[in-house]
Amino acid sequence: MHYIKCFRDNPKSLHTFILMKKMNNWTYIVAIGYGGGGAFEEFCGKVKFNENNEIEGHYSLIYNPDEWEFSITNSISENEYSDINSEDKFIIEGMNTEVWNDYIFWDEDENDYRINKKYAIKLKSNHYFTSIDWNNSPVEIISRSFWGLSLTF
């Protein structure tokens, strides 16, 4: 599942990219997006809804972390550095490879994140594009509470 948004004045220039994968009852999220003031922010998380429909899991404020920086319990975040197990690391690295091979790239000449042409063409009219299977639910909660990207759902 993916979400791509460009800046209104340039369909090639990335505003926000989010990639989600569901694996073993968990939703993995890798995101890069505009945080304001000319700066981009990053996010990587592993979350699920518990029996009370509250979100729990782990996240870091970089897209390819070596460790989790925060834990989420009952929708409350706490600083808690912990190792990322090898299965999670394998999933996250695969997602990051997909992000950089298929969707976005860093343009040295423009000093900017750019959207691959295949998707930039789809962004001309709406300024955003989602995959058919896109689901806002986990991103909605996370975007309001846990990440520094300027986009909220």
MDAnalysis code that builds the backbone (N, CA, C; Angstrom):
import MDAnalysis as mda
import numpy as np

u = mda.Universe.empty(459, n_residues=153, atom_resindex=np.repeat(np.arange(153), 3), trajectory=True)
u.add_TopologyAttr("name", ["N", "CA", "C"] * 153)
u.add_TopologyAttr("resid", np.arange(1, 154))
u.add_TopologyAttr("resname", ["MET", "HIS", "TYR", "ILE", "LYS", "CYS", "PHE", "ARG", "ASP", "ASN", "PRO", "LYS", "SER", "LEU", "HIS", "THR", "PHE", "ILE", "LEU", "MET", "LYS", "LYS", "MET", "ASN", "ASN", "TRP", "THR", "TYR", "ILE", "VAL", "ALA", "ILE", "GLY", "TYR", "GLY", "GLY", "GLY", "GLY", "ALA", "PHE", "GLU", "GLU", "PHE", "CYS", "GLY", "LYS", "VAL", "LYS", "PHE", "ASN", "GLU", "ASN", "ASN", "GLU", "ILE", "GLU", "GLY", "HIS", "TYR", "SER", "LEU", "ILE", "TYR", "ASN", "PRO", "ASP", "GLU", "TRP", "GLU", "PHE", "SER", "ILE", "THR", "ASN", "SER", "ILE", "SER", "GLU", "ASN", "GLU", "TYR", "SER", "ASP", "ILE", "ASN", "SER", "GLU", "ASP", "LYS", "PHE", "ILE", "ILE", "GLU", "GLY", "MET", "ASN", "THR", "GLU", "VAL", "TRP", "ASN", "ASP", "TYR", "ILE", "PHE", "TRP", "ASP", "GLU", "ASP", "GLU", "ASN", "ASP", "TYR", "ARG", "ILE", "ASN", "LYS", "LYS", "TYR", "ALA", "ILE", "LYS", "LEU", "LYS", "SER", "ASN", "HIS", "TYR", "PHE", "THR", "SER", "ILE", "ASP", "TRP", "ASN", "ASN", "SER", "PRO", "VAL", "GLU", "ILE", "ILE", "SER", "ARG", "SER", "PHE", "TRP", "GLY", "LEU", "SER", "LEU", "THR", "PHE"])
u.atoms.positions = np.array([
    [0.845, -1.166, 0.000],
    [0.000, 0.000, 0.000],
    [0.892, 1.231, 0.000],
    [0.572, 2.186, -0.829],
    [1.380, 3.394, -0.833],
    [0.537, 4.647, -1.046],
    [1.091, 5.749, -0.583],
    [0.499, 7.077, -0.701],
    [1.616, 8.011, -1.161],
    [1.350, 8.777, -2.207],
    [2.329, 9.731, -2.726],
    [1.640, 11.082, -2.862],
    [2.295, 12.115, -2.369],
    [1.768, 13.473, -2.516],
    [2.902, 14.370, -2.998],
    [2.578, 15.230, -3.956],
    [3.568, 16.183, -4.455],
    [3.214, 17.581, -3.954],
    [4.132, 18.507, -4.144],
    [3.822, 19.907, -3.895],
    [2.940, 20.403, -5.040],
    [1.971, 21.223, -4.738],
    [0.990, 21.677, -5.737],
    [1.622, 22.314, -6.970],
    [2.717, 22.988, -6.786],
    [3.330, 23.688, -7.914],
    [4.289, 22.825, -8.725],
    [4.518, 21.569, -8.289],
    [5.461, 20.729, -9.012],
    [5.163, 19.244, -8.792],
    [4.546, 18.570, -9.765],
    [4.207, 17.159, -9.584],
    [5.411, 16.220, -9.522],
    [6.604, 16.727, -9.796],
    [7.804, 15.893, -9.687],
    [8.433, 15.977, -8.300],
    [8.103, 17.009, -7.530],
    [8.727, 17.266, -6.241],
    [7.914, 16.616, -5.112],
    [8.561, 15.763, -4.353],
    [7.894, 15.004, -3.304],
    [7.495, 15.877, -2.120],
    [6.260, 15.728, -1.687],
    [5.810, 16.286, -0.418],
    [5.839, 15.178, 0.634],
    [5.167, 14.049, 0.332],
    [5.110, 12.939, 1.280],
    [5.005, 11.615, 0.547],
    [5.739, 10.634, 1.030],
    [5.602, 9.268, 0.536],
    [5.453, 8.339, 1.735],
    [4.458, 7.463, 1.676],
    [4.224, 6.486, 2.742],
    [4.056, 5.116, 2.095],
    [4.781, 4.145, 2.619],
    [4.644, 2.763, 2.194],
    [4.236, 1.944, 3.415],
    [3.171, 1.158, 3.272],
    [2.698, 0.288, 4.355],
    [2.645, -1.146, 3.866],
    [2.974, -2.063, 4.764],
    [2.858, -3.495, 4.488],
    [2.277, -4.166, 5.715],
    [1.319, -5.059, 5.488],
    [0.752, -5.848, 6.579],
    [1.425, -7.206, 6.589],
    [1.989, -7.567, 7.745],
    [2.684, -8.842, 7.910],
    [2.438, -9.357, 9.322],
    [1.925, -10.574, 9.435],
    [1.768, -11.224, 10.741],
    [1.041, -10.345, 11.764],
    [-0.100, -9.790, 11.402],
    [-0.932, -8.932, 12.267],
    [-0.330, -7.565, 12.559],
    [0.811, -7.249, 11.980],
    [1.450, -5.949, 12.174],
    [1.354, -5.147, 10.887],
    [1.318, -3.836, 11.026],
    [1.424, -2.929, 9.885],
    [2.754, -2.217, 9.998],
    [3.584, -2.373, 8.979],
    [4.874, -1.705, 8.911],
    [4.703, -0.452, 8.055],
    [5.273, 0.648, 8.524],
    [5.150, 1.929, 7.826],
    [6.525, 2.545, 7.660],
    [6.830, 2.961, 6.439],
    [8.033, 3.729, 6.146],
    [7.550, 4.998, 5.460],
    [7.986, 6.160, 5.972],
    [7.511, 7.424, 5.413],
    [8.617, 8.461, 5.370],
    [8.563, 9.270, 4.335],
    [9.431, 10.436, 4.185],
    [8.506, 11.560, 3.750],
    [8.581, 12.684, 4.441],
    [7.678, 13.759, 4.070],
    [8.104, 15.103, 4.600],
    [7.470, 16.099, 4.041],
    [7.764, 17.470, 4.392],
    [7.345, 17.722, 5.835],
    [8.257, 18.311, 6.609],
    [7.984, 18.597, 8.012],
    [7.766, 20.079, 8.278],
    [7.978, 20.917, 7.267],
    [7.848, 22.361, 7.425],
    [9.207, 23.027, 7.465],
    [9.228, 24.296, 7.158],
    [10.464, 25.070, 7.217],
    [11.545, 24.605, 6.267],
    [11.155, 23.960, 5.164],
    [12.114, 23.475, 4.179],
    [12.770, 22.159, 4.554],
    [12.351, 21.539, 5.651],
    [12.966, 20.293, 6.120],
    [12.052, 19.090, 5.895],
    [12.668, 17.962, 5.603],
    [11.939, 16.705, 5.480],
    [12.161, 15.882, 6.741],
    [11.141, 15.139, 7.104],
    [11.186, 14.261, 8.270],
    [11.013, 12.826, 7.791],
    [11.376, 11.892, 8.651],
    [11.283, 10.470, 8.312],
    [10.555, 9.737, 9.436],
    [10.019, 8.561, 9.091],
    [9.308, 7.748, 10.072],
    [9.384, 6.288, 9.650],
    [9.555, 5.407, 10.627],
    [9.476, 3.974, 10.401],
    [8.792, 3.378, 11.624],
    [7.776, 2.570, 11.405],
    [7.072, 1.994, 12.533],
    [6.523, 0.612, 12.258],
    [6.228, -0.068, 13.356],
    [5.590, -1.379, 13.344],
    [4.469, -1.273, 14.371],
    [3.206, -1.307, 13.899],
    [2.076, -1.071, 14.792],
    [0.942, -2.065, 14.534],
    [0.088, -2.180, 15.536],
    [-1.140, -2.956, 15.391],
    [-2.154, -2.401, 16.372],
    [-3.429, -2.736, 16.148],
    [-4.482, -2.348, 17.068],
    [-4.675, -3.475, 18.076],
    [-4.752, -3.143, 19.368],
    [-4.979, -4.160, 20.389],
    [-6.476, -4.428, 20.539],
    [-6.834, -5.238, 21.520],
    [-8.243, -5.632, 21.697],
    [-9.137, -4.454, 22.076],
    [-8.571, -3.350, 22.576],
    [-9.330, -2.136, 22.905],
    [-9.311, -1.122, 21.762],
    [-8.850, -1.561, 20.594],
    [-8.739, -0.720, 19.401],
    [-7.800, 0.472, 19.620],
    [-6.800, 0.258, 20.472],
    [-5.756, 1.248, 20.681],
    [-4.506, 0.760, 19.959],
    [-3.714, 1.710, 19.514],
    [-2.532, 1.339, 18.746],
    [-1.368, 1.015, 19.682],
    [-0.595, 0.005, 19.296],
    [0.624, -0.335, 20.034],
    [1.694, -0.764, 19.044],
    [2.937, -0.677, 19.482],
    [4.042, -1.066, 18.610],
    [5.303, -0.295, 18.927],
    [6.087, -0.033, 17.883],
    [7.381, 0.643, 18.014],
    [7.563, 1.569, 16.814],
    [8.374, 2.609, 16.995],
    [8.721, 3.460, 15.854],
    [10.022, 4.205, 16.105],
    [10.582, 4.700, 15.016],
    [11.771, 5.548, 15.028],
    [11.539, 6.698, 14.069],
    [12.237, 7.770, 14.290],
    [12.060, 8.952, 13.450],
    [13.091, 9.030, 12.332],
    [13.458, 7.865, 11.818],
    [14.239, 7.736, 10.593],
    [13.618, 6.595, 9.788],
    [13.798, 6.598, 8.479],
    [13.096, 5.617, 7.652],
    [13.752, 4.235, 7.633],
    [15.016, 4.130, 8.019],
    [15.680, 2.826, 8.040],
    [16.510, 2.699, 9.323],
    [15.829, 2.553, 10.466],
    [16.536, 2.576, 11.745],
    [17.281, 1.287, 12.059],
    [18.270, 1.407, 12.936],
    [18.968, 0.240, 13.468],
    [18.338, -0.226, 14.775],
    [17.571, 0.673, 15.411],
    [16.863, 0.324, 16.631],
    [15.581, 1.147, 16.711],
    [14.619, 0.642, 17.505],
    [13.394, 1.393, 17.755],
    [13.703, 2.467, 18.794],
    [13.246, 3.689, 18.551],
    [13.470, 4.784, 19.492],
    [12.335, 4.916, 20.511],
    [11.129, 4.506, 20.107],
    [9.946, 4.689, 20.941],
    [9.094, 3.431, 20.933],
    [8.368, 3.229, 22.024],
    [7.357, 2.178, 22.051],
    [5.999, 2.852, 22.241],
    [4.966, 2.208, 21.730],
    [3.600, 2.714, 21.869],
    [2.804, 1.645, 22.603],
    [2.222, 2.033, 23.722],
    [1.351, 1.149, 24.481],
    [0.067, 1.916, 24.781],
    [-1.069, 1.320, 24.467],
    [-2.365, 1.977, 24.678],
    [-2.385, 3.383, 24.074],
    [-1.828, 3.507, 22.868],
    [-1.782, 4.750, 22.092],
    [-0.948, 5.848, 22.751],
    [-0.073, 5.486, 23.698],
    [0.809, 6.449, 24.356],
    [2.252, 6.084, 24.016],
    [3.006, 7.088, 23.570],
    [4.394, 6.879, 23.164],
    [5.347, 7.133, 24.323],
    [6.373, 6.301, 24.428],
    [7.418, 6.478, 25.441],
    [8.777, 6.266, 24.787],
    [9.764, 7.087, 25.207],
    [11.140, 6.856, 24.763],
    [11.588, 5.508, 25.284],
    [11.964, 4.628, 24.394],
    [12.415, 3.315, 24.834],
    [13.223, 2.679, 23.722],
    [14.518, 2.863, 23.784],
    [15.378, 2.290, 22.755],
    [15.404, 0.779, 22.899],
    [15.164, 0.078, 21.789],
    [15.212, -1.384, 21.802],
    [15.672, -1.884, 20.442],
    [16.253, -3.063, 20.442],
    [16.732, -3.656, 19.206],
    [15.575, -3.995, 18.273],
    [15.845, -3.910, 16.992],
    [14.897, -4.370, 15.983],
    [15.277, -5.811, 15.674],
    [14.330, -6.730, 15.819],
    [14.684, -8.129, 15.571],
    [14.968, -8.350, 14.083],
    [15.610, -9.449, 13.766],
    [16.074, -9.695, 12.398],
    [14.918, -9.796, 11.400],
    [13.780, -10.340, 11.801],
    [12.627, -10.424, 10.889],
    [12.109, -9.036, 10.551],
    [11.966, -8.171, 11.561],
    [11.518, -6.797, 11.320],
    [12.521, -6.036, 10.458],
    [13.796, -6.203, 10.743],
    [14.838, -5.510, 9.974],
    [14.796, -5.936, 8.506],
    [14.580, -7.212, 8.265],
    [14.482, -7.726, 6.898],
    [13.292, -7.080, 6.167],
    [12.155, -6.984, 6.833],
    [10.960, -6.369, 6.239],
    [11.211, -4.892, 5.961],
    [11.760, -4.176, 6.931],
    [12.012, -2.737, 6.782],
    [13.019, -2.464, 5.668],
    [14.085, -3.235, 5.619],
    [15.075, -3.035, 4.553],
    [14.474, -3.316, 3.180],
    [13.621, -4.326, 3.086],
    [12.934, -4.609, 1.827],
    [12.020, -3.468, 1.419],
    [11.323, -2.903, 2.389],
    [10.441, -1.764, 2.099],
    [11.256, -0.565, 1.630],
    [12.380, -0.308, 2.275],
    [13.212, 0.824, 1.874],
    [13.804, 0.635, 0.485],
    [14.175, -0.584, 0.159],
    [14.645, -0.867, -1.199],
    [13.537, -0.561, -2.200],
    [12.318, -0.969, -1.885],
    [11.173, -0.683, -2.761],
    [10.943, 0.823, -2.907],
    [11.025, 1.559, -1.800],
    [10.831, 3.011, -1.837],
    [11.790, 3.650, -2.835],
    [13.085, 3.337, -2.692],
    [14.109, 4.006, -3.501],
    [14.226, 3.444, -4.916],
    [13.851, 2.199, -5.136],
    [13.917, 1.630, -6.481],
    [12.682, 1.957, -7.316],
    [11.528, 2.059, -6.679],
    [10.277, 2.172, -7.427],
    [9.609, 3.546, -7.381],
    [9.736, 4.291, -6.288],
    [8.881, 5.459, -6.097],
    [9.586, 6.811, -6.086],
    [10.643, 6.941, -5.307],
    [11.271, 8.254, -5.162],
    [12.791, 8.153, -5.286],
    [13.422, 9.297, -5.452],
    [14.881, 9.365, -5.500],
    [15.327, 10.753, -5.046],
    [16.584, 10.845, -4.669],
    [17.169, 12.139, -4.298],
    [17.824, 12.728, -5.526],
    [17.412, 13.918, -5.914],
    [17.957, 14.610, -7.076],
    [19.058, 15.553, -6.603],
    [20.304, 15.186, -6.897],
    [21.467, 15.989, -6.477],
    [21.435, 17.390, -7.087],
    [21.042, 17.481, -8.362],
    [21.038, 18.777, -9.045],
    [20.022, 19.738, -8.432],
    [18.850, 19.230, -8.094],
    [17.783, 20.058, -7.534],
    [17.834, 20.113, -6.002],
    [18.672, 19.249, -5.400],
    [18.768, 19.159, -3.946],
    [17.383, 18.940, -3.332],
    [16.702, 17.917, -3.869],
    [15.292, 17.699, -3.534],
    [14.923, 16.233, -3.733],
    [13.942, 15.776, -2.951],
    [13.362, 14.457, -3.206],
    [12.456, 14.566, -4.412],
    [12.557, 13.607, -5.324],
    [11.748, 13.603, -6.546],
    [10.946, 12.317, -6.639],
    [9.841, 12.407, -7.335],
    [8.953, 11.273, -7.563],
    [9.283, 10.679, -8.919],
    [9.430, 9.361, -8.964],
    [9.705, 8.711, -10.245],
    [8.625, 9.055, -11.257],
    [9.030, 9.183, -12.505],
    [8.170, 9.655, -13.583],
    [6.846, 8.889, -13.670],
    [6.894, 7.584, -13.486],
    [5.696, 6.746, -13.574],
    [4.583, 7.257, -12.655],
    [4.943, 7.737, -11.463],
    [3.956, 8.222, -10.502],
    [3.733, 9.720, -10.616],
    [4.743, 10.473, -11.006],
    [4.587, 11.921, -11.165],
    [3.503, 12.234, -12.191],
    [3.404, 11.425, -13.234],
    [2.368, 11.614, -14.256],
    [0.977, 11.496, -13.643],
    [0.793, 10.590, -12.689],
    [-0.510, 10.374, -12.052],
    [-0.874, 11.493, -11.081],
    [0.080, 12.320, -10.693],
    [-0.131, 13.350, -9.688],
    [-0.543, 14.704, -10.252],
    [-0.539, 14.856, -11.538],
    [-0.763, 16.171, -12.138],
    [-2.109, 16.790, -11.773],
    [-3.165, 16.018, -11.681],
    [-4.474, 16.604, -11.416],
    [-4.841, 16.645, -9.931],
    [-4.516, 15.619, -9.170],
    [-4.944, 15.562, -7.771],
    [-3.889, 15.959, -6.756],
    [-2.641, 15.957, -7.122],
    [-1.509, 16.243, -6.234],
    [-1.226, 15.120, -5.239],
    [-2.016, 14.048, -5.303],
    [-1.710, 12.863, -4.510],
    [-2.234, 11.631, -5.230],
    [-1.687, 10.490, -4.863],
    [-2.066, 9.225, -5.487],
    [-1.922, 8.130, -4.449],
    [-2.896, 7.226, -4.408],
    [-2.811, 6.082, -3.500],
    [-2.984, 4.796, -4.287],
    [-2.434, 3.730, -3.735],
    [-2.686, 2.416, -4.323],
    [-4.143, 2.032, -4.040],
    [-4.658, 1.111, -4.803],
    [-6.050, 0.681, -4.666],
    [-6.337, 0.153, -3.266],
    [-5.373, -0.511, -2.651],
    [-5.571, -1.124, -1.336],
    [-5.214, -0.212, -0.160],
    [-5.026, 1.087, -0.408],
    [-4.627, 2.022, 0.641],
    [-5.652, 2.051, 1.774],
    [-5.157, 2.090, 3.023],
    [-5.989, 2.138, 4.210],
    [-5.452, 3.231, 5.124],
    [-6.241, 4.265, 5.384],
    [-5.807, 5.389, 6.223],
    [-5.703, 5.064, 7.707],
    [-6.395, 4.046, 8.196],
    [-6.570, 3.845, 9.641],
    [-5.304, 3.972, 10.478],
    [-4.270, 3.141, 10.268],
    [-3.106, 3.285, 11.154],
    [-2.381, 4.608, 10.954],
    [-2.326, 5.086, 9.731],
    [-1.604, 6.329, 9.434],
    [-2.324, 7.528, 10.048],
    [-3.648, 7.488, 10.086],
    [-4.423, 8.569, 10.683],
    [-4.007, 8.811, 12.125],
    [-3.960, 7.756, 12.907],
    [-3.602, 7.864, 14.324],
    [-2.149, 8.276, 14.482],
    [-1.266, 7.645, 13.749],
    [0.161, 7.932, 13.864],
    [0.477, 9.352, 13.424],
    [-0.148, 9.814, 12.352],
    [0.164, 11.150, 11.840],
    [-0.273, 12.242, 12.812],
    [-1.288, 12.001, 13.599],
    [-1.739, 12.993, 14.583],
    [-0.863, 13.021, 15.829],
    [-0.230, 11.902, 16.150],
    [0.403, 11.793, 17.458],
    [1.906, 11.555, 17.477],
    [2.452, 10.903, 16.457],
    [3.805, 10.372, 16.623],
    [4.847, 10.849, 15.626],
    [4.490, 11.389, 14.473],
    [5.548, 11.728, 13.537],
    [5.623, 13.224, 13.284],
    [6.751, 13.648, 12.679],
    [6.990, 15.062, 12.448],
    [6.633, 15.541, 11.063],
    [6.050, 14.674, 10.233],
    [5.652, 15.090, 8.899],
    [4.503, 16.084, 9.003],
    [4.414, 17.027, 8.067],
    [3.354, 18.027, 8.138],
    [2.013, 17.492, 7.647],
    [2.011, 16.351, 6.978],
    [0.762, 15.779, 6.474],
    [0.023, 15.050, 7.587],
    [-1.254, 15.331, 7.701],
    [-2.105, 14.558, 8.613],
    [-3.328, 14.106, 7.822],
    [-3.914, 13.011, 8.265],
    [-5.068, 12.444, 7.579],
    [-6.338, 12.740, 8.342],
])
